């Protein structure tokens, strides 16, 4: 066992920095990490000998008693340490207050009925409501509150039939990516016998006359392998209402290409099924069409070759509208006429300096959402592509959920920012957007300052970063800062409201969010600049953000904590290895930590588009340079670190975090605490009940605050 001891002396505290003073106490706190068994595994790859002494921790915690015992032992150590920290209760109380608002979803109209989600106050899961007419009285249609005792079973997607009489919905249990599909009668609330299992990564699309719905699924996994086996042989099925799942018809599959995923959607006029196929996480798709009234649902290929991004906006008759990056790295809007034997795409809205983030058609208007320096803008065009102006937004923030159709005279979108939870707007082409629903906030958004800075990365590239803090806060001496990043998979990290972040800000901390390369903030070039052989740029961008915050006096030298989730957990693990001197504390959540074996579990094989193939020499050598698990350095003082994961995470399997933590604890990496918090009945993040979110982040942010000197109880 390695024994970690934090010594404090009462004398001299006044002369120390706030962060050091926060780490020092009037008693000795001891951490004894659990013994972790090692195995003698050394494998040769491309001339390198790779040791993997903790491979047994990859085993499923639900199936392996030894792994389960290790989890219990680690949680016991972590829980005991967290119990010593001041401010957890204050932080939890603050988050409870900040969660006390209506979190609103975009409404969907079908048959004159309006369906939408709302999550209020202390509710663990969102509730689905329905109104008869836009101004009708709302009623609860689906409330997951009674689905499980711990609140960890969630409503995870839904779709009303065209006439609004039926609705198919997805049930997510314990945070898993697997879904169970059910059908409810909208008028009576009666749940029908229809049940579909093993749906995953699926859209939901109703065929006309309510004959059934399309969904995507994988084959049923072998017993005991549901949470670890590779996902392959994805297929689109048609479930006929009133029939057993065994009679579902396989509509589209590619058995000769088992690595492909397939997603079905219908145009709003129910003329065409549009199936989008992909091989990984990169935005490169093929498009296959099925005429709804065609005999035996015969398929027709519209786009061949996985070369470009294609996103269906809508279609009417035989004309389909798409957003694409073909010949446009920052994307453009095109249309295609399906009356031609070989349809060609005609440009409607050309590429510009701004990045197209999404689009919707409302009647005869095209609404395009752009990203300009990681902030949303909305522009209006007619269906010939003529510019008709723009729509005003409340300020710098993010537009989400564009929802409209060519057959409707209204559309919806949501707007939010770091200091503003989601407000839902209704758009009619004849007038300016109006507020459909807005939350009653538990704080004054005008009291929170949101600004944007630009800093230079190692190679001179300008990187945008948002700073958020209380407007009246004195930053002349800097303040403890939480720096967040992601940097991957073409995902743009845009302004959004999170109660945990706001609790940190209200406690006197600064929150910073850096728009690293690898994301989609500036289109394909920005994404390509942070993936494969360019992945080090992401880490350099994040390190430069930390250096900037300290150099500008925003953050004291010992007052910087960092956080990232999933690919962002990889980010935290990597920069901790590369610059342990720069950061004082970190939170690596559900991270990808073993870059040589990530493609062997569940959805990991999709990530080769961003990370590369571990079995290809060039990719292997790049991955080995930054893999967090393999690059922990013995004899180096590491910052305080808390790793978080969950037992039902079947996206990034928890073995990544288990192995990384075991090695960090076993080597000589300094006296700062290196802990892991392992949630039960939770997954990669979605569907997590509110009470678990509050418990998790009051623990984690109390840990970070203690390390960098943020007083949570002042």
PEQUICOR-V901921 format. One line per field, one symbol per residue. ss: DSSP state (a for helix, b for strand, c for the rest). A space follows every 10 residues. Layout:
ss: ???
This chain:
ss: ccbbbbcccc ccaaaccaaa aaacccccbb bbcccccccc cbbbbccbbb bcccaaaacc ccccaaaaaa aaaaaaaaaa aacccccaaa aaaaaaaacc cbbbcccbbb ccbbbbbbbb ccccccbbbb bbcccccbbb bbbaaacccc ccbbbbbbbb cccccbbbbb bbbcccccbb bbbbbccccc bbbbbbbbbc ccccbbcaaa cbbbbbbccc cccccccccc ccccbbbbbb ccccaaacbb bbbccccccc bbbbbbcccc cbbbbbbbcc ccccbbbbbb bcccaaacbb bbbbbbbbcb bbbbbbccbb bbbbcccccc cbbbbbbccc ccccbbbbbc ccccbbbbbb bbccbbbbbb bbccbbbbbb bbccccbbbb bccccccbbb bbbccccccc bbbbbbbccb bbbbbbbccc cccbbbbbcc ccccaaabbb bbbbbbcccc cbbbbbbbbb cccccccccc bbbbcccccc ccccccccaa aaaaaacccb bbbbcccccc cccaaaaacc caaacaaaaa aaaaaaaaaa accccccccb bbbbbcaaaa aaaaaaaacc ccccbbbbbc cccccccaaa caaaaaaaaa acccccaaaa aaaaaacaaa cccccccccb bbbbbbcccc ccccaaaaaa aaaaaacccc cccbbbbbbc ccccccccca aaaaaaaaaa aaaaaaaacc cccc
